[in-house]
């Protein structure tokens, strides 16, 4: 069923359509949402609209790409459908999406944040917005005994990640959202590590679902992007304003690439989950590995919550080697199928050493306090053959630790 149909040019040429998606599964929505503006060509895939400027008075209401572009609109439409959201706004990167949200707050406002957050989130709060009077309080929000602080401190925003970066803590989104709702505090969930295929924060009570679409949503390590989804019209207006006023919009080509990557999200995530669990189970039995964390391992502290809240464990595995930082980095460099790199969520496997990479901006004492030891590694497990990945890790461990 098609709704919101608009026509232009010759009769019976459909410019833009939106599926009535409530009766379709995730994979069907991923493939069919985000198509439109086909003009008179009948193109199955929309083109890239590489234009900065539009003629005034056009039927679709575009004027200048900083404030809107057909590729933005198609990405936002498809992303909202996958998030189960009424609205979605796309940005130039995950950090741009974070900037958009934080920029809505006032001097003197308090953010109550999970203590294990993405290093760039910590850096932005600590070194950028703190200068303008924004306050941040960090707590271990995986522990329900810390939730009453939401009611006593009444923050302007509760900031969650689940699973967290890099420790893969799983926080109870529904439980925290209920507490926050009782005092009128909005809740943001950074959903980057799960993707909307495995977890939908808005359905669990969150106000905002944020993702770095650079990662799993695009899935091919070839563009940057960020997204904020919400059911709240007021928050949607704030996101549109930030996108335009702060110049946080993506390029049309990056929006097109993200929409393209999104179409295979379901298939890719199934393979990421299968390979992630396989590697985690193997690492847990391996000598020289001090600890392993993966949400779908029974040894994970929040395993039961992860099984309720997520439909799969995703493709991120952390393992702490029983060695110093230099040995951990030597291990990384001996891998052949895992590239030593910052990012995650692509079809190829990557490995990261958080203490010297993603969380290098976090003071060492803070890293150690939250559990980021010098031998900690973050595996972004790709869609290769799982046994090949295990053999690669095994060979590197033998060379470095044994």
N, C-alpha and C positions, 0 to 999 in steps of 0.2 A: 504494500500500500504506500502511495506517495502523497505527501502533504506539502504545504508551503510551496506550491508550484508558481513560478513566475515566467513570463514569456517575453521575448524581445525579438526584433527583426521580423522575418517572414512568419506567417501564421504557423502554429504547431512546431516551433523550434523551442525546446525547453532549455532555459538558461541555468536553472539551479533547482535542485530538489533535495528533499530530506526524507529519509525513510521513517516510517512509523515503526520504531525499532523495538517496542516493548515485547513483541512476540518472537523476536529473533535471538538466537544464541550469540555469545561473544564473538566467535569466529566469523559468523555471517555479518555481524555489524562491522567488524574490523575490515572486511573485504569491501562491503558495499557503501558504508558511510564515507563521506569525504570525496564523493564524486559530484560533478556538476559543472556549471558554466561551459557546457559542451558546445554552445553556439550552433552553427549550421553544419558542423563537421561530423557530429555524432561520436566524437573521440571517447573511447572507453576510459582512458585516463586523462585527467585534466592537464593542460599545459602549465608551464611556469610563467607567471605574469611578471616579467622583468621590466616593470615600469615604475617610475617614481611618481608619476602624475597622471590623473584621469581628467577627461573633459567634464566640465561642470554640467550638472543636470542629468547624468547617466542614470539609467533605470535602477541600477543596483546600489546607488548611493556612495560610490567611492570618490575620493577627491585627491588624496595624497597617501602614499604607501605607509608613511609613519603612523597614520591613523586608520589604516585598513587596506587590505589587499585580498583579492579572491583566494590566494593560497592560504592566507591567514584564516579566512572564514571557513574554508574547507577543513583545515586542520582542527580548528576549534570545534566545528560541528562533530567531526568524527571522534575527537578526544572526549567531548562531553558524553557522547553515547557510550563509550567504553568505560568511563568513570561512573556512569549512572548519575550524571549531573545535569542540572538545567543549563549551566553556563560553563564555559572554559575560555581562558585567555592565554595566548601563546607569547613567549618571550624569546630573547636572543640566546639565552643560556639558562642553566639552573640557577646560577648566581643572579642573573637578571630577574628571575622569578622571585628569589628571596628578597632582592632589593625592592621589588614592587610591593611586596607585603609589608616589609619593615618600614618603608617610607610612608605608610598610612598612619603610623603612630605619632604621638606627640612627645615633646620633651617632658621628662618626668615619668612617662609611662614605664611599666614594668613588664618584661617578658619572663615568664616562668618556663624554663627549658629543661628538657632531658639532658643530663650531664654529658652523655656521649653523643655529640652532634658532629656533623661533617666539619672538617677543619676550616673550610672557607666560611661556613656559617659562624663559627666561633670567632674567626678573624674579623668578619664584618661587624659583629656585635661588639667585640672588644676594642677594635682599633678604628672603626669608622663611626658607627652610630652612638657609641658611648660619648664621643666628643660633643654630641648635640643633646646630651642629657638623658638618653635612653638607658634604662637600667635592665640588667639581666641577672636572674637568680637561677643557678643550676642545681638540680636535684636528681637523684636516682628515681625516676618515675616508673621503673619496673617494679618498685616496692610500694604496695598499696598504703603502707603506713606513712608514706610521704605525701599522699594525695591531699590530706587536710590543709596543706599549705596553700592549695589553690583557693580554698574558701577564706583562709585568714589573710592572705596577701592580695587577693582579688586582682590578678594581673590583667593587663590590657590584652594579652595574648598568651596562650599556652602553646609551646613549640615542641612537637614530638617528631621523632623518627622511629620507624618500626618496619623492618629490622634496622637497628642503628648502624652507623658507619664509624669505625669498622667492626665493633665488637659483636654485632648481630644480636643485641638484646631485643627482645620482643616486649612491647608495652601494650597494656590493655586499653585499646583505643575507646571501646564502648564504656568501660568503667570510668576512665578519666574524663571522657566527654560528658558523662552524666553529672559528675561532680562540678565540672566547669560550667555546665549549663545552669546549675542551680544558683550560680552567682553571676551569670551573664557574661562569662569569659569565653571568647571564641577559641577554638582549638584548630591548630594547623598540624597536619601530618605530612612529613616528607616521605612520600611513597616510592621514592626512586628505586630502592632495592627490591621491592616486591612487584611493582608495575600494577596497573589496574587489572591485569589478567589474574593475579593471585590474591589481590586485596583491594577492597574499595572502601576507603576511609569514610566517605560521606554516608554510606549505608550503616556504618558503625557509630555515627553520631558526630563526626568531625564537621567543622564549619568549612575548612579549606583542605583540599588535597593538592599537594605540590609535587612536581616531578622534574628532575633533570631529564628531559626527553633525549638528550645526548646518549643516554645509557640504553636501557632495555627497549624503550618505546621505539626509538629509531633502529637500534640494534646492529648497525653496520659501521660504526666508528667513523662516519664520514661527514658529520655535521654537528653543530651545537644547537641546543634548544632547551626551553623550559616551559612549564605549563602550570597554571593554577586553575583548579576546577572548584565550583561551589554551587550550592542551591540558593544562596542568599543574594537577592538582587542588589542590595546595598554594597556587598563586597564585590560583586561583579562590576558595578560602576566604578569602584575604587581601582580595580585592576585595569579597566579600560583607560581610565585617566592616567594611571602610572605608565602604561604601555606607550601612550602618546606623549604625555608631558615630560617624561624622563627619557624618552627615546630608547626604550627597552625592547623594541620590536625586533623579530628575526629578519633575515633576508627572505624574500619570496622563495628562493631556491632551497634554503634550509627548511622552510616550512613544507615545501613540496617533498623533499627527501624524507622528512619526518612522517608525513602522511603516507608515503610509499612504504616506509619501514613498518609502520603500525599495522599494515595489512597482514603481515606474517607473525605478529606478536604471539598469538596463541600457539602456533606450531613451535616457534623458537623457545618459548618459555617451557613447554613440555620437555624439550630436550635439555635445556639448561638445568631444570629441576632433576631430571634423571641422572645426568652426569654429576651434578653437584652432590647429590646424595651418595652416589657411587664412590666419588673421591673422598668424601667426608668419612664414610664407613671404613675405607681402606686406611686413611691417615690415622684414625683412632686406634688402630692396631699396630702402628708403625713405631719402632724404636727411634728415639731421638726427637720425638714430637711430644712436647710437654702437655699441650691441651689442644682440643679441636672444638670449634663451635659451628653448628649448622642447625637452623631452626627445626628441621625434621629429624634430627638425631634424638633418640630417647634421652641421651645424656644432657641435652640442652636444658638449662634451668627453667625456661618457659616453654618447654616442649608441648604440654597440653594446650596452653594458650595459643601457640603457633598453629596447632592442628585445628583449633576452632576458628581462628581469625584469618588464616591463610589457606588457600587451596593447594599450595605446594611450597617447598622450601626455598625456591629461587636458585640462582647459580652462584652465589657468593659463599665461600667457605673461608674461615679463618683458622690458622694453625700457628701455635707458638712453638718455635724450635728451641731446643735446649742448648742455646748458644748465644754469643754476643751479636751485636748488630752487624759487625763486619762479616761474620760467618753467614748470617742470614742473607746479606746482600750477595755474597759469593754463591750461595745456593741459587738465588734468583738468576744470576748471570749464567749459570751452567744449564739451565733449562732450555730445551729446544722448541717446545710447542707452546710454552707460556712466555709471552713477551713482557719484559719488565717495563711497566708503563702505569701512568696515573689512573686511567679511566677504568671502566667496567661495562658489562652489559652488551658487548658486541658478540658477533658470532664466533670470533676468535678468542682463545684463552689468553688472559693477561695475569700477571702477578704484580703485586704492589707491596712495598715495605713501608707501612704507614708512619713509623717514627721518623723516617727521613724523607717522606714524600707527602702524602695527603694531609698528615697531621704534624708536619714539621713546624708549622706556625703556632702550634699549641705548646706552651712551656713543658719541659720534660717532667717536672714535678706533677703537673696536672695530668699529663699522659699516664704516668705511672699510677697516680691515684685512681684513675678510672679504669685501669687495667690494660693499657697499651704498653706492653713491655718491649724491650729492644729486639727481641727475636720474633715479634709478631709479624705474620704474613697474611695478606689478603689475596685469595685466589678468586679471580673471575673466570668461572669455568664455562668454556664455550660449547659449541655444538659438534665438536670433533668426535671421533670414536672414543668412548670413555676409557677403554683399556689402553689405548695409546697414551692418553693423558697420565694414567697411573704409572705406566712404564717410564715415562719421562720424569715424573717426580721421584720415582724410586731410584733411577740412575743418578740423579743429582744429589739426593740424600746420601747415597753410598759414597759418592765422590767427596762430599764435604764433611759429613759427620761421622763416618765409620772408618 
